[in-house]
């Protein structure tokens, strides 16, 4: 997985990498509740699934500096080799995200 580290205008260091979800929940949107099931659960094994918003389903760039997280979708072509100034422009377009859950 490509990873870059760069410094913003204020001297703050940022790490950036691409994230591509592999197992996502097929239910769309933030409201994931459904009505009661009429049949038993068909899953044979338990696996962790994450609800991913539609614009992020094909992956995103994750930016992290300390406790601050942002993400940008879609993943820009060739981001791994652009100058740091271009990474700053991508960071400016990124959407703030909640802290990751362990």
C-alpha positions, 0 to 999 in steps of 0.5 A: 500500500503506497504511503506518503508523509508531507508537511503542511504550511503550518509545519504539521506532518500528515500521513496519507495512504489509500484505503480500499474496503474489501468486505463492506455491508451491502446496505446503503446509506447511514440508516441501516436498520431493517424490519424484522426478519421472517427467516433465520439469518443465512450467513454461515460464518461471522465476519466483520462488515463495515457500512461504507457510504456510496462515494467511498465504496471504491476506496479513498485517500486517508489523511492523518495528523495526530488525532485528525483524520480526513478522507478523499474519494475517489482516489486520484490517479497518480497521487503517490508521485505528485509533489507535496504541494499537490498533496496539500491541495488534495488535503484541502478537498478532503472531508473530516472524518471521525477518529478510527475505532479500534 
